[in-house]
Amino acid sequence: MKIRSCIVLIIYILTTHSLLSQNKEVLLQYKSNTAKKADSTRIIQLNHSTTPHKITDSLKSQLKNQGYLNLLISEPKRITNNITKLTINLNRKYTHIKYFFNIKNKQDSLIMHSLSRKQENIITIKDQKKIIDDYNEQLKEMGYPFNEIKLSNIKLKDSDTITANLNFKIIEKRYIDNIILKGYTNFPKTTISSFNNKTRNYNEKTIKEIDEIIKNIPFAKQTKKTEVLFKKDSTNIYVYLEKINTNTAEGLLGFNNTTDGKLELNGYIDLKLQNNLNRAETFILQYRNDNGDQTNLQTSINLPYVWKTPIGIGTELNIQRRDSTYQSTSFSTGLFYKPNWKTSLGINYKSKTSNATATDTNLENYTKNGIELTSNYQKNTTDPLMPENLYLKANFGLIKRTGIEINEKQLSFNATFLKLWHLSHRSVFLSNITSYYLKSKNIQFNELYQFGGLGSIRGFNQNSIDSSFYTTLATEYRYRLNDQIYLHTILDIGVFENFNSKNLDKLYGFGGGIAILTQAGILNLSIANGRFEDAKVDLSSTIAHISLKINF
């Protein structure tokens, strides 16, 4: 004899006669006519608007999701004013659904075929909503934001698996037709032109990519969330922007004692103008005067996203004069690929001419020509006191040197890795690794690279050390006092090839400083002492630096 399982739910609705509120409780008593399953009861709280019919609909939905697709629920039967009785016959429990795509046209057939590769067509009853939601998300990623997916033609079998059709109602595919900028109407649209080519699928991922690109562009910020307007024949994206002035001027004064005890000044001026023409261009002008012995003038301009592509053009001019020894002029120009604002890959043509200005030296005039491959990655934060977060640079060059007596091919490499490590809200650690290498059989003094001071190893005069190879590690432990001030240590170490002895020498720098965020910009005061490995600490060689970076 087949035993039918049933559950008799006796629902006790407790009421009060208060005109202000009505509290109810439902006592659910589960009864089974099988010997194995014991009766059980539980009490649930209901709000004042709950009715027996709402309870019926809720129970029916829950039980069907558990696999009781053929259940029967009697009409609510009132026993007393406070008690309502429901009888539910569960019948057979099904565990799985085998579904088939209901194909209506060729286009839908291709779409469904693509989706069917990503999912099995046999699922559990409990997973049916999850699977339908998953198909829905896949369609949205493909550019179909409006669609309806549901099961139909459900057939109950004698087994635990039922069959059904999976119906798709797919509306026309959506592309991003227009990106409309509000607020900052002169924003250089070339920076986001790759999204505005009418072939990019509309989906949430694309919107997030647009927001991420805007977030990383330093001269603009979003004032409100990106909005989408769907029209019958187009999809328009509205981006709300505000222009930010990112021009900077940085100046440095360095103080140190000379060998005769006099105070000596050195410093630099670094000017950067960005996006003043609303073309995302960057113009840089640097002038350095290192102890009066060496002057350096460098200017460069970069224009990204020309011809509405990720390709940019860059040019740089550098003039260096070393006291009365030599003068060098270098020029480079090239193209770079900028897939996003943080990343840049480029190739440059470089030329350099160096002429000896003193007659009593053994320096040879030379000319260099070559190709340089460049790569940069920079990610900043929104913290005005510590804006740097991550910076990577690596350049590799193939050079041919032509001189009066010596002609040869050379290799050059220089790299920088800067990272700000956030240990806690107040504690931050900065590491900055710089390296340079020039491979050549016959290196002249006027070919050497200068380092020392800020940007490499502190405690030494700016650009006072000449070498064809060096690597430095500059570190700071920063302790934030508040949002405007932090204290920091200085601990630097470096190794370089001595031009005269061809040996590797080590050097160290240590000290401390303070950085203050003012209305004009960041003021940094630091004191550092540098020494070579075998030298004793000489406090008289301590160098003080005062730098101010102004934003305007």
N, C-alpha and C positions, 0 to 999 in steps of 0.2 A: 504494500500500500504506500503510495507516494505521500510523503509528509510535506505539507505546505507550511512555510514559516510566515508568520505574521507578527506585526508589532501593533499593539493597541496603545495608543498614546492618550492618556487621560490628562487633560490640561486643566489645572486649577487656576483660575484667574481671580486673584485676591484684589478686591476693590475697596476704596474708601469713598465716603460721601462728601469729601472736601470739594468745595467749588474752585479752589485755587489749584489743586493738583490731584493726580490720580495715580497711585502706585500699583503695579501689577506684578505678580509672580506666576510663572508657569511651571507646574510640576509635570515633568515628562516621565511616564512610567512605561518602560519597554518590557513587553511580555512576549514570550516565545512558547510555542507548543512543542518544541523539541526538548528532549531530556538533557541534552548536552549544554544548552545555553541557559544560564540563570537569568532571572528577571533583574532589571536594574532600574534605578530611578535617578533623576537629577533635577535640579531647580535652576531656572534661568530668569534673569531680570529683564523686564520689558519696559519700554517707555509708555507714556500715556496714549500714544497714537497707534499702538500695535493692536491689530485685530486678528481673529482666528484665520481669516482669509490670507492675511500677510504671512502668518505662520505657515500656512499650507503651501504657499508659493515658495517660501524660503526652504522648507523641508524638501519639497519636490526637486528644487534645483540642486541641493546638496546631495541628495540620494542618487540622482541621475549621474552626477559627476563621479560618484563612487561605483557606477556600473549597473544600478538598478533601473534599467531603461524601460521596463515593462511594469512598473509599479502602479498600484491603484490606490487612490486616496478617497475616502468617503467624504461626503459633505459634512461640514462641522455640525455636530448635534449638541444642542444645549441641554444639559441635564438639569442644572439649576441656574439661578441668576449669575452665579460665580464660577460655574464649571462648564467647560465645553469639551466634547469628546471627539477625537479623530481616530479613525482606523486606517492603517496603511498596510497594504499587502505588497510586499517587496517582489515577489515572484523570483525569476531567475536573475542571477548576477552575471553580467558580462565583464570581461577583463580587457579585451583588445578590440581595436577597430582596424579593418583593412579598407583603405580608401583608394579611390580611383579619380584621376583628374577628369573633370567634365569639360572637354575641349569644344569650344564653339567656333573658333576661327583660327586661321594659320598663325596670326601674330600671337594669340594667346597660347597656341600650341608650343611655339618656340620658347615663350617665357616659362611655361609650366615645365617644359623639358629641362630648362636650365635649373629650375628650382628642385625638380625631382631628383637631380643628381646629388643634392645636398642633404636629403632626408630619406629615411626608410619609409615605405608606405604602409607599414604596420606599426601602430602605436598603442599604448595603453589608454584606457578610458580617462584616467586621471591626467594624462599628458595632452589631451586633445586641444585644450585652450592654449597651452604653451606652444604646441606645434603651429597652430593657426597664427598666433602672435609672431612666431619666428618667420613664417612665410610672409606675413605682412611687413615685417621689418626688412626682409630681403627685397621685397618689391619697392619699398621706399628708397632703399639704397640704389636701386636701379633707375630711379626717377619717376616712380609711380606713387605719389603721396596719397592719392584718393583711390581706394579699392575696397571691396567687400569680399570676405572669404567666409564660407560657411559650409557645413555638412548638410547634404540632402539625400533623399531616396534611401533612407536608412532601412536595412533589411536585417531582421533578427534571425539568427540561425540556431540550430540545435546545439552547436558548440559554444564555447565561451567567446568566440570572435564574431563580430558583426561586420557587415559590409556597408559602405556608403560612398556617395559621390562628393568630391571636394570641388565646390563651385567657386569660380573666380569671377568677380565683376570688376574688370580693370578699366580705369578711365585713361584718357590720353596721357602719354608720357610728357613730363615737364622738364624743360631746360631753363637755365638761367639766361633770360633774354637781356635784361638790363640791370646794372648796378647803379642806383641813383644815390648820389651823395648829398647829404643835407648838412647845413652848418658851414663846413669848410668846403665851399664849392670849387675853389681853385686847387684842391688836392690833386697831386700828380696821379692821374688815373692809370698811368702806365705801370705803377707798382702792383696793381691788382688786375691788369689786363688779361692775364691767363684765365681768370674766372669769367670774363665778359666776352667770350667768343661764341656764344650761342650753341656750343656743343657740349658744355659741361652739364651733367645731370644735376637736377635739383634734388638735394637731400640734406638732412641735418648735418652730415659730415662736412659737406661743402660749406655750409654756413659757419660751422666751427672753424674751418680752415681760413675763411675770410676774416673772422674775428681774431684769430691767432696772428695773421699777417698784420692787421692793424695794430694789435697789441705790441708787436715787436718793432714797429716803425717809430722812431724817436720823436718825429716832428708832428705827430697827430695822436689824438686819443678819442675814444668813443664816449659820447655823452649819454647815450641810452642804448638799449638792446636793439640788435638788428631785427628789422621787420620784413615780412614777406607779403606781397600783394599778388594774389592769383587773379588774372583776368582770363577771359575766354580764350584768347589767342596768345597770351604772354605771361611770363612770371617775372616780376620785378622785385629786386632786393633793395631795401632802403637802409643805408648806413648813415648814422648820425655822428658827425665828427667835429672836433674843435682843433684848431691849429695851435701848436706849441712851439715857442721859440727855443731853438737848441743851439744857437750860436754860443761859443765859449771863447774866452780869452784867459790864458794862464800865464802868469809871470813868476819867475823864481829869482831870488837873490841868495847867493852863497857867500859865507864869510869864513875866511881861514887866515892863519898866520903864515907869512913868508919866512924864508930862512933867516932874513935879517930882522925878524920880529915885527914887520909892518903888517897892517891889516890889508887883505886883498879881497876884491869883490869879483864875483863872476855871476852869470845868470843867463836867462833866456826868456823869450817871449813866444808864446804859442797861440796862434789865432786860428779858429775854425769857424767858418761860415757855412751853414747848412740850410738848404731849401729856401733861400731867400727869393729865388726866381720861381718857386713852386714847380721845380722840375726834379726834385729829390737830389739835386747836385750837392757836392761837398767840396769846398775850397779850403785849403790849409796853407798857412804861412808860418814858418818857424825861423827864428833868428837866435843864434847862440853866440855868446862871447865867453870863452873859457879862459879866464885868467889873463886876458889880453894876448895870449899866445896863439889862439886859434879862434877863428870866426867861421860860422857856417850859416848859410842862407838856403832854405829849402822851401819850395812851393809846389803844390800839387792840386789837381782838380780831377774829380771823378763824376761822371754823368751816367747813372745807371738807367736801364730800361729804355734804351733808344729803339726807335722803329717799333715800339709797342711789343718788345721782346724782352726776355730776361738778360739780354746782352748789354754791357756797358762799355764806355770808353774812359780810359784813364791816362793822364800825362803828369810827369814829375820832372822838376829841374832842381839840381843841387849844386851849389857853389861853395867850395871849402878852401880856406886859406890858412896855411900853417906857418905862423910868424913870417920869417923871411926865407923859409925853406922851399916850399912848393905851393902851387895852387892847382886844384882839381875841379873840373866841371863835368857833371854827369847828367844824362838825359835819358828818360825812358818813356815809352808810350806803348799802349796795348789794349787788348780787349779782356773783359772779364765776364763770367757767367754768374748771375745772381739768382738762384732759384727762390730765395727768400731773403729777407733783410738781414738775417743773421749770418748767412753763408755767402762766400765769394770764392770763385776759382778763376784764375786768369793766366794769361801768357803775355809777356812784355818783350819788346825789343829794347836793349839797353846799350848805351854808348858812354864812354868816359875818356876824358883827356886830362893828363896830368903834366904840368910843366914845372921844372925846377927853377926857382927864382933866385937861388944863391949859386954863385960860381965856384965856391969851395967845397961842394958836396959831390958825392959819387952817385947821385940820383940820375936816372935816365928818364928822359921824356918818353911817354908811351901813350898809346891809344888802345882802348878796349871796345870790343863789340861782341854782343852775345844775346842769347835768349834766356829769359827767366820765367819759371813756372811759379805761380803764387797761389796760396790758399789761406783763407781767413774764416774764422768763426768767432762771433762775439754775441754774448748774451748778458744783458744788463738787468738790473732790478729797478723797482719803483722807489727804492729807498734813496732819498736825496743826499743823505750823509755818506752812504756806502753804495754808490750806484753800480760799481763793477761786480760782476758775478763770475763770468768765465770768458777767457779770451785765448784763442789758439791761432798761431800763425806759423806757417812753414813755407820757405822760399828756396828754390833750387835753381842754380844758374849754370849755363854752359857758356864759357867766355873764351875769346881769342885775343891775346895781348900782342900788340905790334909795337916794337921799339927800334931803336937805332941798331942795337947789337943782338938783342934777344927777342925771339918770337916764340910763343908757346900757347898751348891750350890750358885753360884753368877750369876748376870746378869750385862753386861757392854754395854755401848752405847757411841759412840762419833761421832760427826758430824761437818762438816764445810760447810759454804756457803759464797762464795766470788763472788762479782759482781762489775764490773766497769761500772758506769752509765755515758754516754757521754751527758752532758748538752748542750754543744756547741763545736765549734772547739777548743777553749782554755780551757773551764771549764769541769772538770771531777770529779765525786764523787765516792769514793771507800768505799764499806761496806764489812766487814768481820766478820761473826758470827761463833764462835767456842763453842762447848759444849761437856762436858764429864760427865758421870754418872756411878757409880759403886754401884749396889744394893747388900748389904750384911748386915747380922745382927751383925756381929762382925768384924769390919774393924781395921786392924793394921796400924801403921804408915808407915811401909815399903810396904804397898799396895797402898798408896795414889798416885794420879797423880800430876805431877808438872806442873805449868803454871806460866805465868808472862813474861814480856819482849816482844820482837818481835814475831809475830805470834799469840799473845793473847791480852795482855793489856800492853801498853808501859808506861814507867815511873817507872817500877819496875825492879829489877834485874832478869836476865834470869832464869826461872824455880825456883824462890825463894818462891813460895806459894804452899803449899801441901793441897790437898782436894780430897774428893771422889765425889764431884759435883761442877761444875762451868759452867757458861755461860758468854761469853764476846762478846761485839760488838766494833770492831775497825773501825773508820771512818777516811777518809781523803778527804779534798777538795783540788783538784789539779788545779793549774793554769799554763798552758803551756806558757812559754815565747817564745820558738821557738821549732824546732824539736829536740833539744838536751838538753833542760833544762826545768824543771818545779818546782814550789814551792808548798808546801803542808802543810796543817794544820794537827794536831793530836788531836783527841777527842775520847777517849775510855771510856767505862763503862763496869763494870762486877759485877757479884754476885756469891758468892761461900759459901759453907758450912764450917764453922770453925770446925776443927777437935776436938778442946778441948771443946768449948762451945756448939757445934752442932747447933749453930744459923747461919742464913744467913747474911753475911756481904757484903757490897757494897764497891766498889773501883773505882777510876777514874784516868784517865791519860790524860794530855793535853800538847801540845807543837807544834812544827813545824819542817820543814826540807826542804831540796833541793835535787833533783836528777839530775845527769848530765850523759849524754850519751857520753862516751869516746870511743877511738878506741879499748880499751881493753874490755870495758863492761859498766855496769851501776854503777856509784858511788853514794851512798846515804849517806847524812849527816843529822842527826836528833837529836833534843834535846827534852826530855819529862820529865815531873814531875808527879809523881804518889802519890796518897794519899788514905787513907781509909775514909769512910763516915764521921766519927766524928772527924777526925784529921784535924789540921790546915795545911795550905800550908807551906811547908818547902823547900825553894829554894835550901838549901844545899843538898837535896836528889835528885836533878835533875840529870838525866842520859843522857849522850851523846853516840850516836851510830854512828860508821863509818862502812859501809859495801860496798864491791866491788864484783860484780858478773861478772866474766870473761867468755867470750865465746871462745872456741877454737876447 
